[in-house]
Amino acid sequence: MFILKCCAVFIASLLLGRWFDGERTKILVRGGSMMQAWKTTPGLLIIIIFCILIGVMFFYK
């Protein structure tokens, strides 16, 4: 069961990473800056997940 959970998290992170990379590529092709990529939906999801992980780390430490 643990391996199944790990696989689910791994697949979700791959999908989110590929989505973010696609958005980043579109923005860079149009001549935008890398900072604009973080303002897209996958970029905001990555930032939110990162903040949640930091919060959980401090809460349980």
C-alpha positions as CSV (number, residue, x, y, z in Angstrom):
1,M,0.0,0.0,0.0
2,F,2.9,2.3,0.8
3,I,4.4,1.8,-2.7
4,L,1.0,2.6,-4.3
5,K,0.8,5.9,-2.3
6,C,4.4,6.8,-3.4
7,C,3.6,6.1,-7.0
8,A,0.5,8.3,-6.9
9,V,2.5,11.2,-5.4
10,F,5.3,10.6,-8.0
11,I,2.8,10.6,-10.9
12,A,1.1,13.7,-9.7
13,S,4.4,15.6,-9.3
14,L,5.4,14.5,-12.8
15,L,2.2,15.8,-14.3
16,L,2.4,19.1,-12.4
17,G,6.0,19.5,-13.4
18,R,5.3,18.8,-17.1
19,W,2.4,21.3,-17.0
20,F,4.6,23.9,-15.4
21,D,7.3,23.3,-18.0
22,G,4.8,23.7,-20.8
23,E,3.6,27.0,-19.5
24,R,7.1,28.2,-18.9
25,T,8.1,27.3,-22.4
26,K,5.1,29.2,-23.8
27,I,6.0,32.3,-21.8
28,L,9.7,32.1,-22.8
29,V,8.9,31.7,-26.5
30,R,6.7,34.8,-26.3
31,G,9.6,36.7,-24.8
32,G,8.4,36.8,-21.2
33,S,10.5,36.5,-18.1
34,M,10.9,33.4,-16.0
35,M,9.1,35.2,-13.1
36,Q,5.9,35.3,-15.2
37,A,5.9,31.5,-15.2
38,W,5.3,31.4,-11.5
39,K,2.1,33.5,-11.9
40,T,0.4,30.7,-13.9
41,T,-1.9,28.1,-12.4
42,P,0.8,25.3,-12.1
43,G,3.3,27.8,-10.8
44,L,0.9,28.9,-8.0
45,L,0.1,25.3,-7.2
46,I,3.8,24.6,-6.8
47,I,4.3,27.6,-4.5
48,I,1.2,26.6,-2.4
49,I,2.4,23.0,-2.0
50,F,5.9,24.2,-1.1
51,C,4.4,26.5,1.6
52,I,2.2,23.7,3.0
53,L,5.3,21.4,3.2
54,I,7.2,24.1,5.1
55,G,4.3,24.7,7.4
56,V,3.9,21.0,8.1
57,M,7.7,20.7,8.8
58,F,7.6,23.5,11.4
59,F,4.4,22.3,12.9
60,Y,5.6,18.7,13.5
61,K,9.2,19.6,14.5
